[in-house]
């Protein structure tokens, strides 16, 4: 009986973890470290942070807020399913001593299967959020690409590097702010819903 009880409690605790991966881009929430190396600008060498474009642009911030809202709505629905399941587990624990071993096995396994199904829904929600975020960033990237091209040409660049991978140096040819300003004047919002998972995903 104690083994079934501990398994049910552990499974429910896992299934109750409704937290999802952050909807803000990686590296975006933390400001980059101060650049202390300095030096002379390298002619033709330019930098761009796509993560910063997503985090700082109006359309990126709007999309991040909207995705967070969509995630919270789905989490609320899942929470509504978890509470009665939690109550059933507690009821099972309270009556377990009065059940036969066969009854405990049967009811305990049935509850475990339901909790595994709930956990699968939680996992699928996390996958849907990540899939949606990736597609939204792709859309923003497509809107930003002509602006990147224009800024690249106006700065007479010959090579464009990912700013987030640069350890230090002269950042005079950082195109990020130019692209953010151009994007803000071009688009401020995107309409989207959570993406559906491809068939058989997560199984």
SVG drawing of the C-alpha trace seen along z (x, -y; Angstrom):
<svg xmlns="http://www.w3.org/2000/svg" viewBox="-12 -54 55 63">
<polyline fill="none" stroke="black" stroke-width="0.4" points="0.0,0.0 2.8,-2.4 4.5,-1.7 1.3,-2.5 0.7,-5.7 4.2,-7.0 4.1,-6.3 0.8,-8.1 2.0,-11.1 5.3,-11.2 3.4,-11.0 1.0,-13.7 3.8,-16.0 5.4,-15.5 2.2,-16.1 1.5,-19.2 4.6,-20.9 2.9,-23.2 5.8,-25.6 6.9,-26.0 10.1,-27.2 10.4,-31.0 8.8,-32.7 11.4,-35.4 14.4,-34.6 17.5,-33.1 20.1,-35.8 17.5,-38.5 16.5,-38.9 20.1,-39.6 21.9,-42.7 25.3,-41.9 28.4,-42.4 30.1,-45.8 32.6,-45.8 36.0,-46.8 38.3,-45.8 37.6,-48.7 40.1,-49.0 39.9,-50.3 36.9,-49.3 37.7,-46.6 36.8,-47.8 34.1,-45.7 33.4,-43.7 29.9,-44.1 27.8,-42.5 24.1,-41.8 22.2,-40.2 19.0,-38.5 18.0,-37.7 18.3,-41.4 16.2,-42.3 13.5,-40.0 13.7,-41.2 13.9,-44.9 11.7,-45.5 8.0,-46.3 6.9,-43.4 9.1,-41.0 7.9,-42.3 4.3,-42.1 4.7,-38.6 6.4,-37.5 3.5,-38.9 0.9,-37.3 2.7,-33.9 2.8,-34.2 -0.9,-34.9 -1.7,-31.9 0.5,-29.7 -1.3,-30.9 -4.7,-30.2 -3.7,-26.6 -2.1,-26.2 -5.3,-27.3 -7.2,-24.6 -4.7,-22.0 -4.9,-23.2 -8.7,-22.7 -8.0,-19.1 -5.3,-18.6 -7.4,-19.6 -10.0,-16.9 -7.3,-14.4 -5.5,-15.5 -8.7,-15.1 -9.1,-11.6 -5.6,-10.7 -6.2,-12.0 -9.5,-10.1 -7.7,-6.9 -5.0,-7.4 -7.7,-7.8 -9.6,-4.7 -6.5,-2.6 -6.4,-0.8 -9.9,0.5 -9.3,1.9 -8.1,5.4 -4.7,5.7 -6.4,6.4 -8.6,3.3 -5.6,1.1 -3.7,2.5 -6.6,1.9 -7.5,-1.6 -3.9,-2.7 -3.0,-1.7 -6.0,-3.4 -5.0,-6.7 -1.5,-6.3 -2.6,-6.0 -4.7,-9.1 -1.8,-11.0 0.5,-9.9 -2.0,-11.1 -2.1,-14.4 1.6,-14.7 1.6,-14.0 -0.7,-17.0 1.7,-19.1 4.7,-18.0 2.7,-18.6 1.9,-22.1 5.5,-22.9 6.4,-21.5 3.6,-23.6 4.9,-26.7 8.4,-26.1 7.2,-25.3 5.1,-28.5 8.0,-30.6 10.3,-29.3 7.8,-30.1 7.2,-33.6 10.9,-34.3 11.2,-33.1 8.4,-35.4 10.1,-38.4 13.4,-37.4 11.8,-37.5 10.5,-40.9 13.9,-42.1 16.1,-40.6 15.6,-43.4 16.5,-45.9 19.6,-43.8 20.6,-43.9 20.1,-47.7 22.1,-48.4 24.8,-46.0 25.2,-47.9 25.1,-51.3 27.8,-50.4 29.9,-49.0 30.2,-45.6 32.1,-42.7 31.4,-40.2 28.5,-39.9 29.0,-38.1 26.6,-37.1 27.1,-39.8 26.1,-37.3 29.2,-35.2 31.7,-38.2 33.7,-38.4 34.6,-42.1 36.1,-44.8 35.0,-47.9 31.2,-47.7 30.9,-50.7 29.6,-48.5 26.8,-46.9 23.7,-46.9 21.3,-45.8 19.9,-49.2 19.4,-50.1 17.5,-47.0 15.3,-47.4 14.4,-51.0 13.6,-49.9 11.5,-47.0 9.6,-49.3 8.6,-51.6 7.6,-48.6 5.6,-46.3 4.6,-46.3 2.3,-43.2 1.8,-39.7 -1.4,-37.6 -0.9,-34.0 -2.2,-31.0 -0.4,-28.1 0.8,-25.7 -0.5,-22.2 2.0,-19.4 2.8,-17.2 1.1,-13.7 2.7,-11.3 4.8,-14.0 5.5,-13.2 4.4,-9.5"/>
</svg>
